[in-house]
Amino acid sequence: MENKYLLHGKLTAKPGQQKELADILIQASQLVSTAKGCTLYAVSHDQEDENAVYVTEIWDSKDDHDNSLKVEGVRELIMKAMPILDGAPTKGQELEILGGVGI
Amino acid sequence: MENKYLLHGKLTAKPGQQKELADILIQASQLVSTAKGCTLYAVSHDQEDENAVYVTEIWDSKDDHDNSLKVEGVRELIMKAMPILDGAPTKGQELEILGGVGI
């Protein structure tokens, strides 16, 4: 079996729009929650950075992740998030899970 | 309710010892899997970095994480990992979960 895929990325909101960005990402998590291969989609923040929002996803495969971007409504949420981002999103860390628990 | 705690950290093994380090961390995940508040303990690697091992943990609280270090056998595993690390471990990212799925 293919190892699971972990994506850990940071998005930076324009000043004052962190909560709005986090809310959009939480809506996205709900849309993809029933997509094939979705194990985790966590939206978090760093208490020492008032503009950053982190997304940590675990999928059965990278393909499952990529397909989730086509789930109905996800594209609309991405379009809604783009104008409140402070610059282009940086590429997330793409990792391959070797083992552990709760996966 | 307190928001959950996410810890994402990178450990670097001495050359050739990545698999051994990952195996030790997977053993640690098994020891803490039944500890209070453990939601996720994923051990992963970056296909482009042959020495790094990543640990991504989700706990009900930071206290639950801190207490997991006292689980029987964990200290022994940490002692076993220390000599194969390439330098001191860097501090992981400590994040607070705002929402999402699979948590």
N, CA and C atoms of all chains as a GROMACS GRO file, in nm:
protein
  618
    1MET      N    1   0.084  -0.120   0.000
    1MET     CA    2   0.000   0.000   0.000
    1MET      C    3   0.088   0.125   0.000
    2GLU      N    4   0.044   0.222  -0.073
    2GLU     CA    5   0.114   0.350  -0.081
    2GLU      C    6   0.113   0.417   0.056
    3ASN      N    7   0.223   0.483   0.090
    3ASN     CA    8   0.223   0.559   0.216
    3ASN      C    9   0.133   0.681   0.203
    4LYS      N   10   0.077   0.720   0.317
    4LYS     CA   11  -0.011   0.837   0.313
    4LYS      C   12   0.069   0.965   0.291
    5TYR      N   13  -0.004   1.067   0.249
    5TYR     CA   14   0.054   1.195   0.207
    5TYR      C   15   0.018   1.301   0.310
    6LEU      N   16   0.118   1.374   0.357
    6LEU     CA   17   0.096   1.481   0.455
    6LEU      C   18   0.138   1.613   0.392
    7LEU      N   19   0.051   1.711   0.400
    7LEU     CA   20   0.082   1.843   0.346
    7LEU      C   21   0.066   1.944   0.459
    8HIS      N   22   0.174   2.018   0.485
    8HIS     CA   23   0.172   2.116   0.594
    8HIS      C   24   0.211   2.252   0.535
    9GLY      N   25   0.116   2.344   0.533
    9GLY     CA   26   0.143   2.472   0.468
    9GLY      C   27   0.100   2.590   0.551
   10LYS      N   28   0.161   2.702   0.520
   10LYS     CA   29   0.132   2.828   0.589
   10LYS      C   30   0.076   2.930   0.491
   11LEU      N   31  -0.034   2.992   0.529
   11LEU     CA   32  -0.090   3.101   0.449
   11LEU      C   33  -0.084   3.226   0.534
   12THR      N   34  -0.058   3.339   0.471
   12THR     CA   35  -0.054   3.464   0.548
   12THR      C   36  -0.165   3.556   0.500
   13ALA      N   37  -0.248   3.597   0.594
   13ALA     CA   38  -0.359   3.687   0.563
   13ALA      C   39  -0.311   3.831   0.568
   14LYS      N   40  -0.381   3.916   0.496
   14LYS     CA   41  -0.357   4.060   0.513
   14LYS      C   42  -0.392   4.098   0.657
   15PRO      N   43  -0.331   4.201   0.709
   15PRO     CA   44  -0.356   4.238   0.848
   15PRO      C   45  -0.505   4.247   0.881
   16GLY      N   46  -0.544   4.188   0.992
   16GLY     CA   47  -0.683   4.195   1.036
   16GLY      C   48  -0.774   4.090   0.973
   17GLN      N   49  -0.721   4.009   0.879
   17GLN     CA   50  -0.810   3.915   0.809
   17GLN      C   51  -0.778   3.769   0.838
   18GLN      N   52  -0.703   3.746   0.944
   18GLN     CA   53  -0.668   3.608   0.978
   18GLN      C   54  -0.790   3.523   1.007
   19LYS      N   55  -0.882   3.577   1.085
   19LYS     CA   56  -0.998   3.498   1.124
   19LYS      C   57  -1.084   3.463   1.002
   20GLU      N   58  -1.099   3.562   0.912
   20GLU     CA   59  -1.177   3.538   0.790
   20GLU      C   60  -1.112   3.428   0.706
   21LEU      N   61  -0.977   3.433   0.696
   21LEU     CA   62  -0.906   3.330   0.619
   21LEU      C   63  -0.924   3.192   0.685
   22ALA      N   64  -0.911   3.189   0.817
   22ALA     CA   65  -0.928   3.061   0.888
   22ALA      C   66  -1.070   3.007   0.867
   23ASP      N   67  -1.168   3.095   0.871
   23ASP     CA   68  -1.307   3.051   0.852
   23ASP      C   69  -1.328   2.991   0.713
   24ILE      N   70  -1.268   3.053   0.613
   24ILE     CA   71  -1.280   3.001   0.475
   24ILE      C   72  -1.216   2.861   0.468
   25LEU      N   73  -1.101   2.845   0.532
   25LEU     CA   74  -1.032   2.715   0.528
   25LEU      C   75  -1.110   2.609   0.605
   26ILE      N   76  -1.174   2.650   0.712
   26ILE     CA   77  -1.256   2.553   0.788
   26ILE      C   78  -1.378   2.511   0.704
   27GLN      N   79  -1.434   2.606   0.630
   27GLN     CA   80  -1.542   2.569   0.536
   27GLN      C   81  -1.491   2.471   0.431
   28ALA      N   82  -1.369   2.494   0.382
   28ALA     CA   83  -1.311   2.403   0.283
   28ALA      C   84  -1.294   2.264   0.342
   29SER      N   85  -1.251   2.259   0.468
   29SER     CA   86  -1.231   2.127   0.532
   29SER      C   87  -1.362   2.050   0.537
   30GLN      N   88  -1.472   2.124   0.560
   30GLN     CA   89  -1.601   2.056   0.567
   30GLN      C   90  -1.643   2.003   0.431
   31LEU      N   91  -1.614   2.082   0.327
   31LEU     CA   92  -1.648   2.036   0.191
   31LEU      C   93  -1.572   1.910   0.153
   32VAL      N   94  -1.445   1.900   0.192
   32VAL     CA   95  -1.364   1.786   0.148
   32VAL      C   96  -1.366   1.670   0.248
   33SER      N   97  -1.438   1.688   0.358
   33SER     CA   98  -1.433   1.586   0.464
   33SER      C   99  -1.480   1.449   0.416
   34THR      N  100  -1.569   1.448   0.319
   34THR     CA  101  -1.619   1.318   0.271
   34THR      C  102  -1.551   1.278   0.139
   35ALA      N  103  -1.453   1.356   0.095
   35ALA     CA  104  -1.381   1.320  -0.028
   35ALA      C  105  -1.299   1.194  -0.003
   36LYS      N  106  -1.275   1.121  -0.110
   36LYS     CA  107  -1.197   0.997  -0.101
   36LYS      C  108  -1.059   1.024  -0.041
   37GLY      N  109  -1.026   0.946   0.062
   37GLY     CA  110  -0.888   0.949   0.112
   37GLY      C  111  -0.856   1.057   0.212
   38CYS      N  112  -0.956   1.134   0.257
   38CYS     CA  113  -0.929   1.243   0.351
   38CYS      C  114  -0.922   1.190   0.495
   39THR      N  115  -0.806   1.201   0.557
   39THR     CA  116  -0.788   1.156   0.695
   39THR      C  117  -0.787   1.273   0.792
   40LEU      N  118  -0.724   1.382   0.751
   40LEU     CA  119  -0.710   1.498   0.841
   40LEU      C  120  -0.707   1.625   0.758
   41TYR      N  121  -0.774   1.727   0.809
   41TYR     CA  122  -0.764   1.862   0.751
   41TYR      C  123  -0.777   1.958   0.869
   42ALA      N  124  -0.663   1.995   0.925
   42ALA     CA  125  -0.663   2.079   1.045
   42ALA      C  126  -0.620   2.221   1.010
   43VAL      N  127  -0.697   2.316   1.060
   43VAL     CA  128  -0.667   2.458   1.040
   43VAL      C  129  -0.621   2.513   1.175
   44SER      N  130  -0.502   2.572   1.177
   44SER     CA  131  -0.449   2.616   1.305
   44SER      C  132  -0.378   2.750   1.292
   45HIS      N  133  -0.344   2.806   1.406
   45HIS     CA  134  -0.266   2.930   1.402
   45HIS      C  135  -0.158   2.926   1.509
   46ASP      N  136  -0.062   3.016   1.490
   46ASP     CA  137   0.051   3.030   1.582
   46ASP      C  138   0.018   3.151   1.669
   47GLN      N  139   0.016   3.130   1.800
   47GLN     CA  140  -0.024   3.241   1.888
   47GLN      C  141   0.071   3.360   1.879
   48GLU      N  142   0.188   3.338   1.821
   48GLU     CA  143   0.284   3.449   1.811
   48GLU      C  144   0.285   3.515   1.672
   49ASP      N  145   0.191   3.477   1.587
   49ASP     CA  146   0.186   3.536   1.452
   49ASP      C  147   0.040   3.564   1.419
   50GLU      N  148   0.002   3.690   1.426
   50GLU     CA  149  -0.141   3.723   1.417
   50GLU      C  150  -0.196   3.720   1.274
   51ASN      N  151  -0.110   3.696   1.175
   51ASN     CA  152  -0.160   3.693   1.038
   51ASN      C  153  -0.154   3.556   0.972
   52ALA      N  154  -0.080   3.463   1.031
   52ALA     CA  155  -0.061   3.333   0.965
   52ALA      C  156  -0.171   3.233   1.001
   53VAL      N  157  -0.204   3.150   0.903
   53VAL     CA  158  -0.295   3.038   0.925
   53VAL      C  159  -0.226   2.914   0.865
   54TYR      N  160  -0.227   2.805   0.939
   54TYR     CA  161  -0.163   2.682   0.894
   54TYR      C  162  -0.269   2.579   0.856
   55VAL      N  163  -0.240   2.503   0.753
   55VAL     CA  164  -0.326   2.392   0.714
   55VAL      C  165  -0.242   2.265   0.712
   56THR      N  166  -0.288   2.165   0.785
   56THR     CA  167  -0.218   2.037   0.793
   56THR      C  168  -0.315   1.930   0.745
   57GLU      N  169  -0.281   1.867   0.633
   57GLU     CA  170  -0.373   1.768   0.573
   57GLU      C  171  -0.306   1.632   0.564
   58ILE      N  172  -0.382   1.527   0.587
   58ILE     CA  173  -0.335   1.391   0.560
   58ILE      C  174  -0.435   1.324   0.466
   59TRP      N  175  -0.382   1.270   0.358
   59TRP     CA  176  -0.463   1.203   0.255
   59TRP      C  177  -0.404   1.065   0.229
   60ASP      N  178  -0.489   0.974   0.180
   60ASP     CA  179  -0.438   0.841   0.145
   60ASP      C  180  -0.330   0.850   0.038
   61SER      N  181  -0.340   0.950  -0.048
   61SER     CA  182  -0.238   0.967  -0.154
   61SER      C  183  -0.240   1.112  -0.199
   62LYS      N  184  -0.133   1.151  -0.268
   62LYS     CA  185  -0.128   1.286  -0.325
   62LYS      C  186  -0.240   1.305  -0.427
   63ASP      N  187  -0.271   1.199  -0.501
   63ASP     CA  188  -0.381   1.208  -0.598
   63ASP      C  189  -0.512   1.243  -0.529
   64ASP      N  190  -0.537   1.179  -0.414
   64ASP     CA  191  -0.661   1.210  -0.344
   64ASP      C  192  -0.663   1.358  -0.303
   65HIS      N  193  -0.548   1.407  -0.257
   65HIS     CA  194  -0.542   1.550  -0.225
   65HIS      C  195  -0.573   1.635  -0.347
   66ASP      N  196  -0.506   1.604  -0.458
   66ASP     CA  197  -0.522   1.685  -0.578
   66ASP      C  198  -0.668   1.684  -0.626
   67ASN      N  199  -0.730   1.566  -0.615
   67ASN     CA  200  -0.870   1.557  -0.657
   67ASN      C  201  -0.962   1.640  -0.567
   68SER      N  202  -0.923   1.658  -0.442
   68SER     CA  203  -1.009   1.733  -0.348
   68SER      C  204  -1.025   1.878  -0.392
   69LEU      N  205  -0.929   1.926  -0.471
   69LEU     CA  206  -0.940   2.064  -0.518
   69LEU      C  207  -1.054   2.080  -0.619
   70LYS      N  208  -1.103   1.965  -0.668
   70LYS     CA  209  -1.212   1.969  -0.766
   70LYS      C  210  -1.350   1.948  -0.701
   71VAL      N  211  -1.351   1.927  -0.570
   71VAL     CA  212  -1.479   1.907  -0.501
   71VAL      C  213  -1.564   2.034  -0.518
   72GLU      N  214  -1.694   2.015  -0.540
   72GLU     CA  215  -1.781   2.129  -0.565
   72GLU      C  216  -1.773   2.233  -0.453
   73GLY      N  217  -1.750   2.355  -0.489
   73GLY     CA  218  -1.747   2.463  -0.390
   73GLY      C  219  -1.606   2.500  -0.346
   74VAL      N  220  -1.511   2.408  -0.364
   74VAL     CA  221  -1.375   2.436  -0.316
   74VAL      C  222  -1.310   2.549  -0.397
   75ARG      N  223  -1.330   2.544  -0.528
   75ARG     CA  224  -1.273   2.648  -0.612
   75ARG      C  225  -1.327   2.786  -0.573
   76GLU      N  226  -1.455   2.792  -0.541
   76GLU     CA  227  -1.517   2.919  -0.500
   76GLU      C  228  -1.452   2.969  -0.370
   77LEU      N  229  -1.424   2.875  -0.278
   77LEU     CA  230  -1.361   2.917  -0.152
   77LEU      C  231  -1.218   2.966  -0.177
   78ILE      N  232  -1.147   2.899  -0.269
   78ILE     CA  233  -1.011   2.944  -0.302
   78ILE      C  234  -1.017   3.086  -0.358
   79MET      N  235  -1.113   3.110  -0.447
   79MET     CA  236  -1.127   3.244  -0.506
   79MET      C  237  -1.160   3.349  -0.400
   80LYS      N  238  -1.234   3.306  -0.298
   80LYS     CA  239  -1.272   3.397  -0.190
   80LYS      C  240  -1.151   3.428  -0.100
   81ALA      N  241  -1.062   3.329  -0.088
   81ALA     CA  242  -0.945   3.347  -0.001
   81ALA      C  243  -0.836   3.431  -0.068
   82MET      N  244  -0.824   3.418  -0.200
   82MET     CA  245  -0.710   3.482  -0.270
   82MET      C  246  -0.694   3.631  -0.237
   83PRO      N  247  -0.803   3.711  -0.243
   83PRO     CA  248  -0.783   3.855  -0.221
   83PRO      C  249  -0.744   3.893  -0.078
   84ILE      N  250  -0.766   3.804   0.017
   84ILE     CA  251  -0.727   3.841   0.154
   84ILE      C  252  -0.591   3.781   0.192
   85LEU      N  253  -0.527   3.712   0.097
   85LEU     CA  254  -0.391   3.662   0.123
   85LEU      C  255  -0.290   3.775   0.104
   86ASP      N  256  -0.188   3.774   0.188
   86ASP     CA  257  -0.080   3.872   0.175
   86ASP      C  258   0.027   3.809   0.086
   87GLY      N  259   0.012   3.823  -0.043
   87GLY     CA  260   0.105   3.762  -0.138
   87GLY      C  261   0.063   3.621  -0.173
   88ALA      N  262   0.137   3.562  -0.264
   88ALA     CA  263   0.106   3.426  -0.309
   88ALA      C  264   0.135   3.327  -0.196
   89PRO      N  265   0.052   3.220  -0.186
   89PRO     CA  266   0.080   3.121  -0.082
   89PRO      C  267   0.213   3.051  -0.110
   90THR      N  268   0.290   3.024  -0.005
   90THR     CA  269   0.415   2.951  -0.026
   90THR      C  270   0.382   2.803  -0.040
   91LYS      N  271   0.468   2.732  -0.107
   91LYS     CA  272   0.447   2.589  -0.128
   91LYS      C  273   0.454   2.517   0.007
   92GLY      N  274   0.358   2.430   0.033
   92GLY     CA  275   0.360   2.359   0.160
   92GLY      C  276   0.465   2.248   0.162
   93GLN      N  277   0.493   2.198   0.281
   93GLN     CA  278   0.582   2.082   0.293
   93GLN      C  279   0.504   1.959   0.253
   94GLU      N  280   0.558   1.884   0.158
   94GLU     CA  281   0.494   1.759   0.115
   94GLU      C  282   0.572   1.642   0.174
   95LEU      N  283   0.507   1.567   0.263
   95LEU     CA  284   0.575   1.459   0.333
   95LEU      C  285   0.505   1.326   0.310
   96GLU      N  286   0.582   1.221   0.330
   96GLU     CA  287   0.530   1.085   0.313
   96GLU      C  288   0.529   1.020   0.452
   97ILE      N  289   0.413   0.971   0.492
   97ILE     CA  290   0.402   0.916   0.628
   97ILE      C  291   0.460   0.775   0.634
   98LEU      N  292   0.546   0.756   0.734
   98LEU     CA  293   0.613   0.627   0.752
   98LEU      C  294   0.544   0.541   0.857
   99GLY      N  295   0.476   0.604   0.951
   99GLY     CA  296   0.408   0.529   1.057
   99GLY      C  297   0.355   0.624   1.161
  100GLY      N  298   0.302   0.564   1.270
  100GLY     CA  299   0.248   0.646   1.377
  100GLY      C  300   0.109   0.601   1.417
  101VAL      N  301   0.039   0.686   1.488
  101VAL     CA  302  -0.096   0.651   1.533
  101VAL      C  303  -0.194   0.765   1.503
  102GLY      N  304  -0.321   0.727   1.492
  102GLY     CA  305  -0.427   0.826   1.468
  102GLY      C  306  -0.436   0.868   1.323
  103ILE      N  307  -0.378   0.788   1.236
  103ILE     CA  308  -0.369   0.826   1.094
  103ILE      C  309  -0.476   0.752   1.012
  104MET      N  310  -1.428   2.484   2.566
  104MET     CA  311  -1.323   2.382   2.559
  104MET      C  312  -1.196   2.441   2.499
  105GLU      N  313  -1.086   2.401   2.553
  105GLU     CA  314  -0.956   2.446   2.505
  105GLU      C  315  -0.935   2.395   2.361
  106ASN      N  316  -0.873   2.479   2.278
  106ASN     CA  317  -0.840   2.432   2.143
  106ASN      C  318  -0.730   2.327   2.149
  107LYS      N  319  -0.734   2.236   2.052
  107LYS     CA  320  -0.630   2.132   2.051
  107LYS      C  321  -0.493   2.191   2.012
  108TYR      N  322  -0.392   2.115   2.046
  108TYR     CA  323  -0.252   2.157   2.032
  108TYR      C  324  -0.188   2.075   1.921
  109LEU      N  325  -0.125   2.144   1.826
  109LEU     CA  326  -0.056   2.076   1.716
  109LEU      C  327   0.093   2.108   1.724
  110LEU      N  328   0.174   2.006   1.719
  110LEU     CA  329   0.320   2.024   1.722
  110LEU      C  330   0.378   1.960   1.596
  111HIS      N  331   0.451   2.040   1.519
  111HIS     CA  332   0.509   1.991   1.394
  111HIS      C  333   0.659   2.017   1.399
  112GLY      N  334   0.737   1.911   1.405
  112GLY     CA  335   0.880   1.930   1.422
  112GLY      C  336   0.963   1.845   1.327
  113LYS      N  337   1.084   1.890   1.307
  113LYS     CA  338   1.177   1.820   1.217
  113LYS      C  339   1.299   1.776   1.297
  114LEU      N  340   1.336   1.651   1.281
  114LEU     CA  341   1.458   1.598   1.342
  114LEU      C  342   1.551   1.557   1.229
  115THR      N  343   1.679   1.578   1.248
  115THR     CA  344   1.774   1.538   1.144
  115THR      C  345   1.865   1.428   1.198
  116ALA      N  346   1.866   1.316   1.125
  116ALA     CA  347   1.950   1.203   1.165
  116ALA      C  348   2.089   1.220   1.106
  117LYS      N  349   2.186   1.157   1.171
  117LYS     CA  350   2.319   1.150   1.110
  117LYS      C  351   2.307   1.069   0.979
  118PRO      N  352   2.394   1.094   0.884
  118PRO     CA  353   2.383   1.027   0.754
  118PRO      C  354   2.366   0.875   0.769
  119GLY      N  355   2.272   0.820   0.698
  119GLY     CA  356   2.250   0.676   0.699
  119GLY      C  357   2.162   0.626   0.813
  120GLN      N  358   2.121   0.717   0.903
  120GLN     CA  359   2.045   0.670   1.020
  120GLN      C  360   1.901   0.720   1.024
  121GLN      N  361   1.853   0.766   0.910
  121GLN     CA  362   1.716   0.816   0.907
  121GLN      C  363   1.614   0.708   0.940
  122LYS      N  364   1.633   0.590   0.883
  122LYS     CA  365   1.534   0.483   0.906
  122LYS      C  366   1.532   0.443   1.053
  123GLU      N  367   1.652   0.434   1.113
  123GLU     CA  368   1.660   0.398   1.255
  123GLU      C  369   1.588   0.504   1.341
  124LEU      N  370   1.609   0.631   1.307
  124LEU     CA  371   1.543   0.738   1.381
  124LEU      C  372   1.390   0.729   1.364
  125ALA      N  373   1.347   0.708   1.241
  125ALA     CA  374   1.202   0.697   1.216
  125ALA      C  375   1.144   0.579   1.294
  126ASP      N  376   1.216   0.468   1.298
  126ASP     CA  377   1.167   0.349   1.370
  126ASP      C  378   1.152   0.379   1.520
  127ILE      N  379   1.248   0.452   1.576
  127ILE     CA  380   1.240   0.488   1.718
  127ILE      C  381   1.116   0.575   1.744
  128LEU      N  382   1.093   0.670   1.653
  128LEU     CA  383   0.978   0.760   1.670
  128LEU      C  384   0.846   0.686   1.653
  129ILE      N  385   0.844   0.588   1.564
  129ILE     CA  386   0.722   0.508   1.547
  129ILE      C  387   0.696   0.425   1.674
  130GLN      N  388   0.804   0.373   1.732
  130GLN     CA  389   0.788   0.304   1.861
  130GLN      C  390   0.733   0.398   1.968
  131ALA      N  391   0.783   0.522   1.968
  131ALA     CA  392   0.733   0.621   2.065
  131ALA      C  393   0.584   0.646   2.043
  132SER      N  394   0.543   0.654   1.916
  132SER     CA  395   0.401   0.681   1.888
  132SER      C  396   0.314   0.570   1.944
  133GLN      N  397   0.367   0.447   1.937
  133GLN     CA  398   0.288   0.335   1.989
  133GLN      C  399   0.276   0.343   2.141
  134LEU      N  400   0.385   0.384   2.207
  134LEU     CA  401   0.381   0.396   2.353
  134LEU      C  402   0.280   0.502   2.397
  135VAL      N  403   0.273   0.613   2.326
  135VAL     CA  404   0.186   0.722   2.371
  135VAL      C  405   0.045   0.715   2.312
  136SER      N  406   0.021   0.614   2.228
  136SER     CA  407  -0.109   0.609   2.158
  136SER      C  408  -0.227   0.603   2.253
  137THR      N  409  -0.207   0.546   2.371
  137THR     CA  410  -0.319   0.537   2.467
  137THR      C  411  -0.308   0.644   2.575
  138ALA      N  412  -0.211   0.733   2.564
  138ALA     CA  413  -0.198   0.841   2.663
  138ALA      C  414  -0.317   0.936   2.648
  139LYS      N  415  -0.351   1.001   2.758
  139LYS     CA  416  -0.464   1.094   2.759
  139LYS      C  417  -0.444   1.204   2.653
  140GLY      N  418  -0.547   1.223   2.570
  140GLY     CA  419  -0.546   1.338   2.480
  140GLY      C  420  -0.472   1.322   2.350
  141CYS      N  421  -0.425   1.201   2.320
  141CYS     CA  422  -0.349   1.180   2.195
  141CYS      C  423  -0.443   1.158   2.077
  142THR      N  424  -0.440   1.249   1.981
  142THR     CA  425  -0.524   1.237   1.862
  142THR      C  426  -0.444   1.190   1.742
  143LEU      N  427  -0.322   1.240   1.730
  143LEU     CA  428  -0.240   1.208   1.613
  143LEU      C  429  -0.092   1.209   1.652
  144TYR      N  430  -0.019   1.113   1.599
  144TYR     CA  431   0.128   1.113   1.612
  144TYR      C  432   0.180   1.050   1.483
  145ALA      N  433   0.209   1.136   1.386
  145ALA     CA  434   0.250   1.088   1.254
  145ALA      C  435   0.399   1.110   1.234
  146VAL      N  436   0.466   1.008   1.188
  146VAL     CA  437   0.610   1.014   1.158
  146VAL      C  438   0.623   1.011   1.006
  147SER      N  439   0.689   1.112   0.951
  147SER     CA  440   0.696   1.118   0.805
  147SER      C  441   0.834   1.165   0.759
  148HIS      N  442   0.855   1.156   0.629
  148HIS     CA  443   0.981   1.206   0.575
  148HIS      C  444   0.954   1.281   0.445
  149ASP      N  445   1.054   1.360   0.408
  149ASP     CA  446   1.050   1.439   0.286
  149ASP      C  447   1.133   1.363   0.184
  150GLN      N  448   1.072   1.328   0.070
  150GLN     CA  449   1.146   1.247  -0.026
  150GLN      C  450   1.271   1.317  -0.080
  151GLU      N  451   1.279   1.446  -0.058
  151GLU     CA  452   1.396   1.520  -0.108
  151GLU      C  453   1.502   1.545   0.000
  152ASP      N  454   1.485   1.487   0.117
  152ASP     CA  455   1.582   1.507   0.225
  152ASP      C  456   1.605   1.372   0.294
  153GLU      N  457   1.719   1.312   0.264
  153GLU     CA  458   1.738   1.174   0.308
  153GLU      C  459   1.775   1.161   0.456
  154ASN      N  460   1.793   1.272   0.526
  154ASN     CA  461   1.828   1.262   0.667
  154ASN      C  462   1.718   1.311   0.763
  155ALA      N  463   1.619   1.383   0.712
  155ALA     CA  464   1.518   1.443   0.800
  155ALA      C  465   1.402   1.348   0.829
  156VAL      N  466   1.352   1.357   0.951
  156VAL     CA  467   1.230   1.288   0.990
  156VAL      C  468   1.139   1.392   1.055
  157TYR      N  469   1.012   1.392   1.018
  157TYR     CA  470   0.916   1.488   1.073
  157TYR      C  471   0.820   1.418   1.168
  158VAL      N  472   0.784   1.487   1.274
  158VAL     CA  473   0.683   1.436   1.366
  158VAL      C  474   0.572   1.540   1.375
  159THR      N  475   0.449   1.496   1.350
  159THR     CA  476   0.333   1.585   1.356
  159THR      C  477   0.237   1.526   1.459
  160GLU      N  478   0.217   1.599   1.567
  160GLU     CA  479   0.134   1.548   1.677
  160GLU      C  480   0.014   1.639   1.700
  161ILE      N  481  -0.100   1.579   1.733
  161ILE     CA  482  -0.216   1.657   1.780
  161ILE      C  483  -0.259   1.600   1.914
  162TRP      N  484  -0.271   1.689   2.011
  162TRP     CA  485  -0.310   1.653   2.148
  162TRP      C  486  -0.427   1.742   2.191
  163ASP      N  487  -0.505   1.693   2.286
  163ASP     CA  488  -0.615   1.775   2.338
  163ASP      C  489  -0.562   1.904   2.398
  164SER      N  490  -0.442   1.900   2.454
  164SER     CA  491  -0.383   2.020   2.513
  164SER      C  492  -0.231   2.004   2.516
  165LYS      N  493  -0.162   2.116   2.536
  165LYS     CA  494  -0.017   2.112   2.549
  165LYS      C  495   0.023   2.030   2.672
  166ASP      N  496  -0.058   2.040   2.778
  166ASP     CA  497  -0.029   1.961   2.898
  166ASP      C  498  -0.031   1.811   2.867
  167ASP      N  499  -0.129   1.769   2.788
  167ASP     CA  500  -0.135   1.626   2.753
  167ASP      C  501  -0.008   1.586   2.677
  168HIS      N  502   0.035   1.673   2.586
  168HIS     CA  503   0.161   1.644   2.516
  168HIS      C  504   0.277   1.632   2.615
  169ASP      N  505   0.288   1.732   2.702
  169ASP     CA  506   0.401   1.734   2.795
  169ASP      C  507   0.400   1.609   2.884
  170ASN      N  508   0.280   1.568   2.926
  170ASN     CA  509   0.271   1.448   3.010
  170ASN      C  510   0.312   1.322   2.936
  171SER      N  511   0.294   1.323   2.803
  171SER     CA  512   0.327   1.202   2.725
  171SER      C  513   0.476   1.172   2.732
  172LEU      N  514   0.556   1.275   2.761
  172LEU     CA  515   0.700   1.252   2.770
  172LEU      C  516   0.736   1.168   2.893
  173LYS      N  517   0.637   1.156   2.985
  173LYS     CA  518   0.662   1.079   3.108
  173LYS      C  519   0.608   0.935   3.096
  174VAL      N  520   0.545   0.902   2.983
  174VAL     CA  521   0.493   0.766   2.965
  174VAL      C  522   0.611   0.667   2.973
  175GLU      N  523   0.587   0.554   3.038
  175GLU     CA  524   0.694   0.457   3.058
  175GLU      C  525   0.757   0.414   2.925
  176GLY      N  526   0.886   0.422   2.918
  176GLY     CA  527   0.957   0.378   2.798
  176GLY      C  528   0.992   0.492   2.704
  177VAL      N  529   0.921   0.606   2.714
  177VAL     CA  530   0.946   0.717   2.621
  177VAL      C  531   1.084   0.777   2.644
  178ARG      N  532   1.119   0.795   2.772
  178ARG     CA  533   1.250   0.852   2.804
  178ARG      C  534   1.363   0.765   2.747
  179GLU      N  535   1.345   0.634   2.756
  179GLU     CA  536   1.446   0.541   2.704
  179GLU      C  537   1.458   0.558   2.551
  180LEU      N  538   1.345   0.577   2.484
  180LEU     CA  539   1.350   0.596   2.339
  180LEU      C  540   1.418   0.728   2.303
  181ILE      N  541   1.391   0.832   2.382
  181ILE     CA  542   1.457   0.961   2.357
  181ILE      C  543   1.609   0.944   2.372
  182MET      N  544   1.650   0.871   2.477
  182MET     CA  545   1.794   0.849   2.500
  182MET      C  546   1.856   0.770   2.385
  183LYS      N  547   1.775   0.680   2.327
  183LYS     CA  548   1.823   0.599   2.216
  183LYS      C  549   1.836   0.683   2.088
  184ALA      N  550   1.748   0.782   2.076
  184ALA     CA  551   1.750   0.865   1.955
  184ALA      C  552   1.861   0.971   1.959
  185MET      N  553   1.891   1.021   2.078
  185MET     CA  554   1.984   1.135   2.089
  185MET      C  555   2.117   1.112   2.014
  186PRO      N  556   2.184   0.998   2.032
  186PRO     CA  557   2.314   0.982   1.966
  186PRO      C  558   2.308   0.973   1.814
  187ILE      N  559   2.193   0.944   1.758
  187ILE     CA  560   2.188   0.937   1.611
  187ILE      C  561   2.133   1.067   1.550
  188LEU      N  562   2.105   1.167   1.635
  188LEU     CA  563   2.063   1.297   1.582
  188LEU      C  564   2.186   1.376   1.538
  189ASP      N  565   2.168   1.451   1.430
  189ASP     CA  566   2.275   1.537   1.381
  189ASP      C  567   2.254   1.675   1.445
  190GLY      N  568   2.307   1.692   1.564
  190GLY     CA  569   2.287   1.817   1.636
  190GLY      C  570   2.160   1.814   1.720
  191ALA      N  571   2.139   1.919   1.796
  191ALA     CA  572   2.021   1.926   1.883
  191ALA      C  573   1.896   1.941   1.798
  192PRO      N  574   1.784   1.882   1.843
  192PRO     CA  575   1.661   1.899   1.766
  192PRO      C  576   1.618   2.046   1.770
  193THR      N  577   1.567   2.094   1.657
  193THR     CA  578   1.516   2.232   1.655
  193THR      C  579   1.376   2.231   1.718
  194LYS      N  580   1.340   2.343   1.772
  194LYS     CA  581   1.208   2.356   1.836
  194LYS      C  582   1.098   2.340   1.730
  195GLY      N  583   0.999   2.260   1.759
  195GLY     CA  584   0.891   2.240   1.663
  195GLY      C  585   0.797   2.360   1.658
  196GLN      N  586   0.714   2.363   1.556
  196GLN     CA  587   0.610   2.466   1.549
  196GLN      C  588   0.499   2.427   1.643
  197GLU      N  589   0.463   2.517   1.732
  197GLU     CA  590   0.352   2.491   1.824
  197GLU      C  591   0.231   2.570   1.777
  198LEU      N  592   0.126   2.500   1.739
  198LEU     CA  593   0.009   2.566   1.682
  198LEU      C  594  -0.116   2.530   1.761
  199GLU      N  595  -0.215   2.617   1.747
  199GLU     CA  596  -0.343   2.597   1.815
  199GLU      C  597  -0.448   2.571   1.707
  200ILE      N  598  -0.519   2.460   1.720
  200ILE     CA  599  -0.614   2.423   1.615
  200ILE      C  600  -0.744   2.503   1.628
  201LEU      N  601  -0.786   2.561   1.515
  201LEU     CA  602  -0.907   2.644   1.513
  201LEU      C  603  -1.027   2.567   1.461
  202GLY      N  604  -1.004   2.464   1.381
  202GLY     CA  605  -1.115   2.386   1.326
  202GLY      C  606  -1.062   2.288   1.223
  203GLY      N  607  -1.158   2.221   1.157
  203GLY     CA  608  -1.117   2.126   1.055
  203GLY      C  609  -1.187   1.993   1.074
  204VAL      N  610  -1.136   1.891   1.008
  204VAL     CA  611  -1.196   1.758   1.017
  204VAL      C  612  -1.090   1.652   1.045
  205GLY      N  613  -1.135   1.542   1.106
  205GLY     CA  614  -1.044   1.430   1.134
  205GLY      C  615  -0.959   1.453   1.257
  206ILE      N  616  -1.002   1.546   1.340
  206ILE     CA  617  -0.920   1.586   1.455
  206ILE      C  618  -0.972   1.519   1.583
   0.00000   0.00000   0.00000
